[in-house]
């Protein structure tokens, strides 16, 4: 339950962005944020040698 605060903030941000962008802009932003998340995950995986070969890394080094 300690991650619920993060979900609340993310939900609030999503609602604010929905008020600022049209549907096309939201789709582009969503795609870009997914790409950013995958790039960060890749960087983190390369920083941890014991995570080599894993697709989704949820642990810290």
N, C-alpha and C positions, 0 to 999 in steps of 0.2 A: 504493500500500500504506500510505500514511501515515494513511489514514482507518480502517484496521482496528482501531485502538485504540477509536475511537468506536463501531464496530459491536460490539466486545466489551462495552463498558460498557452499550450499549443492550440487548444480549441479556441481560446480567445483571439489568438493571432489569426487563425484561419478565418474566423468570422469578420475580423477587421479587414483582412485582405479581400474577402469576398465583397465587401462594401466598396472597395477601391478599384477593383479590376473587373473587366468584363469577362465573359466565359472563356474567350480565346486567351486572354492574358493570364487567367488562372491556370489554364491547361499548360501553357508554356512555363509558368513559374513552378508548377507542380513537377513537371518533367525535369526542369533544371535542379530543383531541390533533391529529387531522387538521385540524379547524377552526382550531385555534391556528396550526398550520403554514401554512395557507393565508392566514390573516390577517397573519402575519409576512411572508410572501412579498409580499402586497399592499402592506404598508407599505414594504418595501425597494424594490419597483418604483417606488413614487411618489417615493422619495427620490432616485432616479437618473433624470434626464430622458431620458437616451439609451436607457433600457429601456422607454420608453412603448410600449404595444401588445404587448409580449411577455408570454406567459402564464407561462412558467417561467424565472426569472432565476437563473443560477448564478454570475454574475460580480459582483465588487465594483465600486463606482463609481470 
